[in-house]
Amino acid sequence: MKVEQQYIDLFSQCEAMICWHSTEVMNAPRAQAFADFERLGFPTKKEEKYKYTDAAELFAPDYGLNLNRLDIPVNPYEVFKCDVPNMSTALYFVVNDAFYNKALPKTPLPEGVLLGSLKDLAIQYPELIKKYYGKLADTSKDGITAFNTAFAQDGFLLYVPKGVVVDKPIQLVNILRADVNFMVNRRLLVVLEDGAQARMLVCDHAMDDVNFLSTQVVEVFVGENGVFDFYELEETHNSTVRFSNMYVSQEANSNVLLNGMTLHNGTTRNTTEVTLNGRGAEINLCGMAIADKNEQIDNHTFIDHKVSDCTSNELFKYVLDDQAVGAFAGKVLVRPGAQHTSSQQTNRNICATREAHMYTQPQLEIYADDVKCSHGATVGQLDEKALFYMQQRGISLKEARLLLMFAFVNEVIDTIRMDALKDRLHLLVEKRFRGELNKCQGCAICK
């Protein structure tokens, strides 16, 4: 039996239950998404876009799903204590794939800002959410996006109206909690209208030592002159599988920073697609991955320069140890008429052992003649001459290796535009390289 059949049967049997525990806005595209999933199925390595991650194989095990939305016995505000000093965030939680609304921070938000459960806010503001939900995540082109749209029942919404600045950073913690092997399907919808500004940090944690599989679809709309920072930090464990598809749309003179950091995981596949729709838009897309044992991290990016005078800067760095596997495929498309495009794509990688493997595929596709575009990728080991030089000055080999690896990824950390988070990441990365960081040290559930 095909892997997909168990999910096709499940949806057919439980469609009414799935819809009952969601909302009309999320239910509207569900039938078409399911039809697309039936047609596409899960991606396999035969598809160029997924040549390094066999999704079908990862979905094959039997996972439980909470389609009936039973309460999960955990109060995240009691067990999670963020240890990023002085960051002073507005802290919210998604437990598995449901927004936790039994207790909320007393943080005042600017007038007109909507923040919370995607399902609940879609009931209160159906026309607003309908305008954006599912508009970037095309279910006809990707089997994972189609699967998520068919099964997702809740998620997180951030809406910032025109000209409003949200000064306090928003922190969203995704907690995986279950007693059996478990699957979650969650959505994130972020809308910044013209001139709006916001910063958001999303953290992934696993509370229990069971097998988890999570799918996540993120849609981000940034209006003209909008400014948005989105940081994502994955600290789970070796028995987790994560598929995250992010779709970003930017209008004229908008500025977006996306920075995804993986410190602990099992198997991760991140897809990021950015469309620059208006002149003067700028995207800074960064990523960092530290992996050992049998961890696998696959990043696939696509930046679409649709109009002239836009800028994209892309930087991804990997440090792979033991038998870890890394993959990066990045494509920049400059369409006809997109003159004065400036684009730089860089992928640098270190394989600390002969058993570690890195696959990299940078791509440029240019149909305009007045542009400044470059791309490059390297895969290598630590500089033996530098290691020898440092040992000659009394630094042990272990410490010298650590210092070189830390300096290598430091460039990605320094793109962060929040000083408190940047300082904390420096410490967490150092601990990770020293083997002192098994899971997030600020989370009581991980200790």
Secondary structure as UniProt FT lines:
FT   HELIX           3..20
FT   HELIX           24..27
FT   TURN            28..29
FT   HELIX           30..40
FT   TURN            45..46
FT   HELIX           48..50
FT   TURN            51..52
FT   HELIX           55..59
FT   TURN            67..68
FT   HELIX           76..79
FT   TURN            85..86
FT   STRAND          90..95
FT   TURN            96..97
FT   STRAND          98..99
FT   TURN            111..112
FT   STRAND          114..117
FT   HELIX           118..124
FT   HELIX           126..132
FT   TURN            133..134
FT   TURN            139..141
FT   HELIX           143..151
FT   STRAND          155..160
FT   TURN            162..163
FT   STRAND          170..176
FT   STRAND          182..192
FT   TURN            194..195
FT   STRAND          197..206
FT   STRAND          212..222
FT   TURN            224..225
FT   STRAND          227..235
FT   TURN            238..239
FT   STRAND          240..250
FT   TURN            252..253
FT   STRAND          255..264
FT   STRAND          267..276
FT   TURN            279..280
FT   STRAND          282..291
FT   TURN            293..294
FT   STRAND          296..305
FT   STRAND          311..320
FT   TURN            322..323
FT   STRAND          325..334
FT   TURN            336..337
FT   TURN            339..340
FT   STRAND          342..351
FT   STRAND          357..366
FT   STRAND          372..380
FT   HELIX           384..392
FT   TURN            393..394
FT   HELIX           397..413
FT   TURN            414..415
FT   HELIX           419..434
FT   TURN            441..442
FT   HELIX           444..446
//
